[in-house]
Amino acid sequence: MSESYYRQHVFFCQNRRDDGRRCCAEFGSEELRAYAKDRLKELGEHGRGRVRVNQAGCLDRCDEGPVLVVYPDETWYTYVDREDIDEIIEEHLVHGRKVERLQI
């Protein structure tokens, strides 16, 4: 079996609802996805053989959001700000330690 093209995929829910129900986009998920991608590039952790950051449509957990999921680890996180994203990047994506306080 060959190596995976990416070590991990990070999917940020970017869902936007217009019907008044909670959605990840209303909590800055788009800006924080872009921040995570840029930060991983700065650290040399983005790209082939490393981490890929993707936007996703509804991941069906907006009521717990904003949310992101890391595959193949099947780890779901919520977050509030850049500091939370930095912690997920440093602890989970760089060092392989899940951030329990942000897991959902």
C-alpha positions as CSV (number, residue, x, y, z in Angstrom):
1,M,0.0,0.0,0.0
2,S,1.4,3.4,-0.9
3,E,1.6,6.4,1.3
4,S,-1.3,8.8,1.4
5,Y,-0.9,11.9,-0.7
6,Y,-1.6,14.0,2.5
7,R,-0.8,12.9,6.0
8,Q,-4.0,14.7,7.2
9,H,-7.0,16.5,5.8
10,V,-8.6,19.3,7.8
11,F,-12.1,20.1,6.8
12,F,-13.6,23.4,8.0
13,C,-17.4,23.6,7.8
14,Q,-18.2,26.8,5.8
15,N,-22.0,26.3,5.9
16,R,-24.1,29.5,5.7
17,R,-27.8,29.3,6.5
18,D,-30.3,32.1,5.7
19,D,-33.2,30.7,7.8
20,G,-32.0,31.8,11.2
21,R,-30.6,28.5,12.3
22,R,-27.0,28.5,13.6
23,C,-24.3,28.0,11.1
24,C,-20.5,27.8,11.2
25,A,-20.0,30.7,8.8
26,E,-21.6,33.2,11.3
27,F,-18.7,32.4,13.7
28,G,-15.9,33.3,11.3
29,S,-15.1,29.8,9.9
30,E,-14.1,31.2,6.6
31,E,-11.5,33.6,8.0
32,L,-10.2,31.0,10.4
33,R,-9.8,28.4,7.7
34,A,-7.7,30.8,5.7
35,Y,-5.7,31.6,8.8
36,A,-5.1,27.9,9.5
37,K,-3.9,27.3,5.9
38,D,-1.5,30.3,6.0
39,R,-0.2,29.3,9.4
40,L,0.5,25.7,8.2
41,K,2.3,27.1,5.2
42,E,4.5,29.3,7.5
43,L,5.4,26.2,9.5
44,G,6.2,24.1,6.4
45,E,3.4,21.7,7.3
46,H,1.0,22.4,4.3
47,G,1.1,20.4,1.1
48,R,1.9,17.0,-0.3
49,G,2.9,14.5,2.4
50,R,1.8,16.9,5.1
51,V,-1.5,18.6,5.9
52,R,-4.2,19.8,3.5
53,V,-6.8,22.4,4.6
54,N,-10.1,22.2,2.9
55,Q,-13.4,24.0,3.1
56,A,-16.5,21.9,3.5
57,G,-20.2,22.4,3.0
58,C,-22.4,21.5,5.9
59,L,-20.9,18.8,8.2
60,D,-24.2,18.5,10.0
61,R,-22.8,19.7,13.4
62,C,-23.4,23.4,13.1
63,D,-25.2,23.4,16.5
64,E,-21.8,22.5,18.0
65,G,-19.9,24.9,15.8
66,P,-18.0,26.3,14.4
67,V,-16.5,22.9,13.6
68,L,-13.7,21.3,11.8
69,V,-12.7,17.6,11.4
70,V,-9.3,16.1,11.0
71,Y,-9.0,13.0,8.9
72,P,-7.8,10.2,8.9
73,D,-7.9,10.8,12.7
74,E,-11.7,11.3,12.8
75,T,-11.2,14.0,15.4
76,W,-13.8,16.7,15.6
77,Y,-13.1,20.1,17.1
78,T,-14.9,23.3,17.8
79,Y,-13.0,26.6,18.1
80,V,-13.5,30.3,18.9
81,D,-10.4,32.2,17.7
82,R,-6.9,32.1,16.3
83,E,-5.5,30.9,19.6
84,D,-7.7,27.8,19.4
85,I,-6.6,27.2,15.8
86,D,-3.0,27.7,16.8
87,E,-3.4,25.1,19.6
88,I,-5.0,22.5,17.2
89,I,-2.2,23.1,14.7
90,E,0.6,22.9,17.2
91,E,-0.6,20.1,19.3
92,H,-2.6,17.9,16.9
93,L,-1.3,18.5,13.4
94,V,2.4,19.1,14.3
95,H,2.9,16.9,17.4
96,G,0.0,14.3,17.0
97,R,-1.6,15.1,20.4
98,K,-5.3,15.7,20.4
99,V,-6.6,18.8,22.1
100,E,-9.2,17.4,24.4
101,R,-10.6,20.7,25.6
102,L,-11.7,21.6,22.0
103,Q,-12.9,18.1,21.0
104,I,-16.6,17.5,20.4
